[in-house]
Amino acid sequence: MGWFSKTKPMDDPSKPPSRSSRKQCWESRDTFFRCLDGINVVNALDAKHADAIKASCSAQERAFEQDCATSWIKYFKEKRVVDYKREKFLKEMEEKNAQQVDLSGIVRR
């Protein structure tokens, strides 16, 4: 990887990411997501939030994008939305006194 290379160390498919590079990625992700929480943005992929993210979280997003593999960035941003919707759904069901049903014993044909 040269000085002007556009690939990041974690984007090299010939080498698995090291423990320290994964840790750095996760720390950068968490910092960026805390910033998004501060401006009440859940979906960082939604274009309508681009200006708010750029104004408030550009440094955190830049570090996140620098420290993580490109495929991980998209995955983490999508997972954030899914996790938010899941938590919101579970909270709503809990407020309605819904009971969770264990379906693990059901056999599908």
C-alpha positions in Angstrom: 0.0 0.0 0.0 1.6 3.2 -1.1 1.3 6.8 0.1 -1.4 7.7 -2.4 -3.3 4.4 -2.3 -7.0 4.7 -2.0 -7.4 1.3 -0.3 -7.5 1.1 3.5 -5.6 -1.6 5.5 -8.9 -3.3 6.4 -10.1 -3.4 2.8 -7.3 -5.7 1.8 -9.0 -9.1 1.3 -5.8 -11.0 1.4 -5.3 -10.2 5.1 -7.8 -10.6 7.9 -8.1 -7.5 10.1 -6.0 -7.6 13.2 -7.5 -7.4 16.7 -6.3 -3.9 17.2 -7.7 -2.7 13.8 -11.1 -4.2 14.7 -11.0 -2.5 18.1 -10.1 0.8 16.5 -13.0 0.4 14.0 -15.5 -0.3 16.7 -14.3 2.6 18.9 -14.6 5.0 15.9 -18.0 3.5 15.1 -19.2 4.1 18.7 -17.9 7.6 18.7 -19.7 8.4 15.4 -22.9 6.8 16.6 -22.8 8.8 19.9 -22.5 11.9 17.8 -25.5 10.8 15.7 -27.4 10.2 19.0 -26.6 13.8 20.0 -28.3 15.2 16.9 -31.1 12.6 16.9 -30.2 10.9 13.7 -30.8 7.1 13.5 -30.2 6.5 9.8 -26.9 7.9 8.7 -27.6 6.5 5.2 -30.6 8.7 4.7 -29.7 11.7 2.4 -32.1 14.0 4.3 -29.7 13.9 7.3 -26.5 14.5 5.3 -26.3 18.3 6.1 -26.8 17.7 9.9 -24.2 14.9 9.9 -21.8 17.0 8.0 -22.3 20.0 10.3 -22.0 18.1 13.6 -20.3 14.8 13.0 -18.0 15.1 10.1 -14.8 14.5 12.0 -16.3 11.4 13.7 -17.6 10.1 10.4 -14.3 10.7 8.7 -12.5 8.7 11.5 -15.1 5.9 11.3 -14.6 5.7 7.5 -10.8 5.7 7.8 -10.7 3.1 10.5 -13.2 0.6 9.1 -13.4 -1.5 6.0 -15.9 -0.1 3.4 -18.2 -3.1 3.7 -18.2 -2.8 7.5 -19.2 0.9 7.4 -22.4 0.1 5.3 -23.2 -2.9 7.5 -22.9 -1.0 10.8 -25.0 1.9 9.5 -27.7 -0.5 8.3 -27.5 -2.5 11.5 -28.0 0.7 13.6 -31.4 1.2 11.9 -32.5 -2.4 12.3 -31.4 -2.4 16.0 -33.3 0.9 16.6 -36.5 -0.5 15.0 -36.2 -3.7 16.9 -35.8 -1.9 20.3 -38.7 0.4 19.4 -40.9 -2.5 18.6 -40.0 -4.5 21.7 -40.6 -1.4 23.9 -44.1 -0.9 22.3 -45.0 -4.5 22.8 -43.8 -4.3 26.4 -46.0 -1.2 27.0 -49.0 -3.1 25.6 -48.2 -6.0 28.1 -47.5 -8.4 25.2 -45.9 -11.6 26.0 -43.0 -13.1 24.1 -43.8 -16.6 22.7 -41.1 -19.2 22.5 -41.3 -20.7 19.0 -38.0 -22.7 19.2 -39.9 -26.0 19.7 -42.1 -25.7 16.7 -41.1 -28.0 13.8 -41.5 -26.5 10.3 -42.3 -28.7 7.3 
